[in-house]
Every structure is written in C-alpha cells, then in structure tokens.
C-alpha cells in the first residue's frame, strides 16, 4: 500500500503545525543533545521544530526532510534565512528509503510521522541505519483513541471516528503512540537501549481552545482529510459541515478542554 498523508499541506494545516517547537514537541530529546551533533529531522513540514533544534547544536547541523512538498520546504528555507540560521538544510526525502549513507547522523528524529506511514517498522530500520553507532533514534506520535475533550458533542465524536477511518484508509495507524515500543522492537532495536515515555498537549485557556477549534473547523473542510473522507464514502459534505460547526462551537465554550497523549521513544543505536 502506498501511504498518503492524511492532513496534506493546506494552509490551515501548516498554520497549526507551525505552532510546534522543539520545546513543546520533543522535550524528551533535548537533554540528550550536545553542541556538535548532526541531526536528521524526518517529516519536518514547515520546519519550526527543525529550526528550533539548531539552537541546541550551534556547532553541528540539522537536516530536515519532507517527502514531496517542495513549496513547503522552500518556505521553511526562507524562514530559516530570515532568522539568520546557517546550520540547516532542507531537502526532499522519504523515511521508507532514506537517501543517506549508513552512520550519517548523531540523532534521527521524527515527530508525528510514523502514524502516517504504511510500514513504520521499515521506517524505524531506516532511521536506525542512518544513525551513527551510539547515536539516537527519537520518535514521538500521538494516539488518536486516547484523545479526550469536554464538552462532548455528536459532531466531535463523529470527527474522531471518521479521522481514524480516513487515516487507516491512507495506510497509516492513528493510534501510533501506544505502538511505538512494539514497532521499535520489531525493527531490531534493543529493549535495554530504549527509553519509552509519554507526554501531553493540553488546550484549556480561552485563546488555546479558540485557536485549536478554529484550526480543526477549517481543516475538516479544506484539508486532504476532507477530500479523502468524501472520495471514500466516510462522510458527506453535510456531515463535514456538521463536524466543522461542532469544532467551532466547542472552541467557543468557556469550559472547553482538550488533551492529546503522545508516546515517545529514545532509542540508542
């Protein structure tokens, strides 16, 4: 099966993903970094995490790769240039067939990537292959079934079910967070060299829930998710409109709260 990125690169998706930083998305990794390291950031998207990682390796280098979105990478290059970052490179690349020699990087990192690929075990093998001996493979993925929110609504629950259906029809596994350790062991990584952990994102302030609700309200209608849901019969346009309204309504509630659980692995190669 050829995997397809469920979210796509619509502006609403990139706007949401640009909120991500090294601190809020890979805090579990940061204490393992040292100034001279070379890092590969797989599935870098708009590059905000990638650019942030350069601060932790000022005498090293960070390479960000994205499978096909050259326009997104070009914007990431421009943003890095505007910040005066000169130890960074962006390129097209596929985690299932990394175009780098063995033992190339001190750290190979992927945030919210393995949930979208059809063969996460092969992806982890490739990440381990290009990591230097003694290097680190670091992965973090959300777990959609573990998401929880309040107030509940029929539209939000329907979105949750439909999103998982679409993700699996695209070749991915939306409940990746709980599976990371199992995938790593199947990829041949050693259990005594793996540190498994979890962390959360939680949106609870009025500004946070308004931003999160508005983002998903737009993404439900405009991102690749919508096209896939319609094409494969998981939703009608009326259902998508109802989901979008449910997200917008949720984001306006004074008691709105949303939490996302993430699984995390640090694997020493």
Legacy VTK file of the C-alpha trace (Angstrom):
# vtk DataFile Version 3.0
C-alpha trace
ASCII
DATASET POLYDATA
POINTS 269 float
0.000 0.000 0.000
1.227 3.495 -0.855
0.742 5.701 2.176
-0.913 9.070 1.791
-0.520 11.970 4.200
-3.933 12.375 5.824
-3.638 16.079 6.640
-1.948 17.314 3.464
-0.367 20.753 3.350
-3.338 23.091 3.252
-2.643 26.475 4.824
-4.805 25.603 7.844
-2.644 22.524 8.490
0.649 24.393 8.086
-0.602 27.168 10.355
-1.351 24.628 13.069
1.922 22.734 12.601
3.915 25.978 12.715
2.953 26.257 16.389
5.276 23.332 17.105
8.683 23.978 18.653
11.484 21.805 19.986
10.318 22.626 23.500
6.665 21.662 23.060
7.203 18.755 20.664
10.477 16.987 21.549
11.323 17.998 25.111
12.074 14.326 25.846
15.034 14.557 23.417
16.620 17.891 24.294
18.741 16.797 27.274
20.442 14.222 25.006
21.695 16.848 22.543
25.188 18.326 22.500
26.554 21.306 20.515
28.391 19.396 17.768
25.687 16.928 16.808
24.302 16.388 13.319
20.528 15.812 13.358
18.128 14.474 10.730
14.555 15.714 11.220
12.236 13.401 9.284
8.888 14.737 8.065
9.804 18.283 9.027
6.778 20.024 7.485
7.019 23.815 7.890
10.308 23.381 9.739
9.606 25.121 13.027
10.887 22.185 15.100
13.817 21.761 12.713
14.869 25.390 13.033
14.477 25.267 16.805
16.774 22.246 17.031
19.639 24.278 15.533
19.805 26.253 18.800
20.829 23.082 20.614
23.570 22.158 18.115
25.226 25.517 17.324
28.419 23.819 16.092
26.561 20.977 14.384
23.958 20.799 11.643
20.256 19.969 11.231
18.788 18.470 8.045
15.022 18.496 7.580
13.334 16.285 5.008
9.771 16.156 3.701
8.549 13.583 1.208
7.130 15.728 -1.586
6.195 19.276 -0.538
8.952 21.368 -2.158
6.900 24.553 -1.744
6.647 23.916 1.999
10.395 23.293 2.188
11.134 26.489 0.277
9.078 28.480 2.784
10.989 26.746 5.593
14.282 27.753 3.955
13.124 31.360 3.726
12.034 31.374 7.363
15.395 29.951 8.478
17.219 32.568 6.412
15.150 35.351 7.958
16.198 34.084 11.395
19.861 34.022 10.389
20.151 30.248 10.793
23.035 28.901 8.712
23.479 25.364 10.082
20.339 23.950 8.485
19.421 22.182 5.228
16.017 21.195 3.831
15.536 18.518 1.187
13.023 16.084 -0.293
13.298 12.666 1.341
11.264 9.564 2.205
11.641 7.838 5.585
10.981 4.456 3.936
14.072 4.890 1.751
16.398 7.495 3.234
18.879 8.897 0.738
21.799 8.986 3.174
24.704 6.613 3.814
24.823 4.402 6.875
26.040 6.063 10.088
25.388 9.645 8.908
23.706 11.331 11.899
24.062 11.570 15.661
20.289 11.909 16.049
17.465 10.847 13.716
14.206 12.431 14.855
10.603 12.098 13.674
7.654 13.925 15.201
4.126 12.793 14.286
5.445 10.833 11.286
5.165 7.096 11.959
1.376 7.331 12.321
1.205 8.283 8.637
3.458 5.661 7.013
2.382 2.260 5.744
5.426 0.460 7.182
6.573 2.097 10.441
8.878 -0.836 11.182
10.791 -0.277 7.936
10.846 3.444 8.729
12.481 2.759 12.098
15.009 0.412 10.479
15.919 3.146 8.004
16.218 5.714 10.797
18.492 3.348 12.737
20.555 2.624 9.618
21.497 6.261 9.075
22.183 6.847 12.790
25.787 6.566 13.917
26.766 3.797 16.351
25.900 5.168 19.774
23.523 7.649 18.159
19.843 8.172 18.886
16.591 7.435 17.089
13.883 9.635 18.616
10.189 9.328 17.737
7.011 10.865 19.124
3.486 10.160 17.913
0.028 10.948 19.139
-2.579 8.306 19.923
-5.960 9.281 18.493
-8.020 6.843 20.559
-6.532 8.358 23.718
-7.600 11.909 22.825
-10.172 13.314 25.226
-12.138 16.529 25.393
-15.004 18.357 27.005
-17.758 19.352 26.345
-18.625 16.326 24.243
-20.804 16.532 21.147
-22.064 14.210 18.445
-20.182 16.175 15.785
-16.855 15.966 17.605
-17.294 12.237 18.232
-18.125 11.688 14.571
-14.994 13.625 13.544
-12.903 11.417 15.852
-14.263 8.205 14.321
-14.050 9.477 10.751
-10.499 10.753 11.122
-9.297 7.334 12.234
-11.126 5.701 9.323
-9.535 8.072 6.824
-6.060 7.692 8.358
-6.216 3.898 8.148
-7.533 4.016 4.589
-4.465 6.132 3.774
-2.192 3.353 5.056
-1.449 4.864 8.454
-2.122 3.947 12.081
-3.656 6.836 14.066
-3.145 5.038 17.391
0.604 5.030 16.836
1.625 6.332 20.255
0.876 3.072 22.069
2.586 1.015 19.350
5.962 2.777 19.139
7.772 0.437 21.513
6.441 -2.665 19.762
7.416 -1.273 16.359
10.921 -0.435 17.584
11.456 -3.959 18.893
10.220 -5.447 15.614
12.657 -3.147 13.813
15.520 -4.771 15.728
16.242 -2.038 18.248
17.331 -3.403 21.628
14.932 -3.133 24.564
17.640 -2.243 27.067
18.665 0.671 24.825
15.140 2.133 24.591
13.590 4.672 26.933
9.817 4.853 26.483
7.785 7.730 27.853
4.646 9.778 27.267
3.641 13.424 27.361
0.593 15.501 26.559
-0.571 18.602 24.832
-3.471 20.217 26.646
-5.540 23.130 25.365
-7.506 24.783 28.147
-7.214 28.583 28.047
-9.748 30.531 26.005
-7.093 31.516 23.465
-5.843 27.926 23.118
-9.253 26.341 22.627
-10.353 29.059 20.216
-7.190 28.504 18.143
-7.483 24.694 18.241
-11.202 24.722 17.470
-10.836 27.228 14.621
-7.934 25.254 13.151
-9.834 21.987 13.038
-13.031 23.667 11.930
-11.178 24.778 8.812
-9.129 21.602 8.368
-12.251 19.409 8.410
-13.497 21.242 5.318
-10.329 22.197 3.451
-7.511 19.756 4.122
-6.740 16.455 2.391
-8.743 14.752 5.135
-11.944 16.215 3.670
-11.170 15.076 0.136
-10.372 11.538 1.307
-13.473 11.325 3.507
-15.717 12.332 0.610
-13.981 10.195 -2.010
-14.091 7.023 0.099
-17.602 7.464 1.415
-16.719 8.026 5.059
-18.625 11.333 5.083
-20.890 13.514 3.005
-20.421 17.248 2.610
-23.280 17.774 5.072
-21.511 15.600 7.647
-18.252 17.503 7.136
-20.136 20.775 7.583
-21.592 19.448 10.837
-18.148 18.383 12.067
-16.739 21.799 11.237
-19.561 23.514 13.096
-19.034 21.214 16.091
-15.355 22.184 16.262
-16.153 25.879 16.024
-18.853 25.579 18.682
-16.538 23.633 21.002
-13.856 26.319 20.652
-16.283 28.989 21.865
-17.229 27.221 25.103
-15.847 28.695 28.363
-15.282 25.206 29.813
-13.684 23.700 26.699
-10.695 21.419 27.312
-8.757 19.061 25.026
-5.854 16.702 25.755
-3.669 14.660 23.397
-1.491 11.820 24.647
1.810 11.154 22.869
4.035 8.111 23.017
7.797 8.817 22.896
10.915 6.725 22.376
14.615 7.424 22.733
16.482 4.520 21.145
20.241 4.240 21.395
21.659 2.584 18.286
LINES 1 270
269 0 1 2 3 4 5 6 7 8 9 10 11 12 13 14 15 16 17 18 19 20 21 22 23 24 25 26 27 28 29 30 31 32 33 34 35 36 37 38 39 40 41 42 43 44 45 46 47 48 49 50 51 52 53 54 55 56 57 58 59 60 61 62 63 64 65 66 67 68 69 70 71 72 73 74 75 76 77 78 79 80 81 82 83 84 85 86 87 88 89 90 91 92 93 94 95 96 97 98 99 100 101 102 103 104 105 106 107 108 109 110 111 112 113 114 115 116 117 118 119 120 121 122 123 124 125 126 127 128 129 130 131 132 133 134 135 136 137 138 139 140 141 142 143 144 145 146 147 148 149 150 151 152 153 154 155 156 157 158 159 160 161 162 163 164 165 166 167 168 169 170 171 172 173 174 175 176 177 178 179 180 181 182 183 184 185 186 187 188 189 190 191 192 193 194 195 196 197 198 199 200 201 202 203 204 205 206 207 208 209 210 211 212 213 214 215 216 217 218 219 220 221 222 223 224 225 226 227 228 229 230 231 232 233 234 235 236 237 238 239 240 241 242 243 244 245 246 247 248 249 250 251 252 253 254 255 256 257 258 259 260 261 262 263 264 265 266 267 268
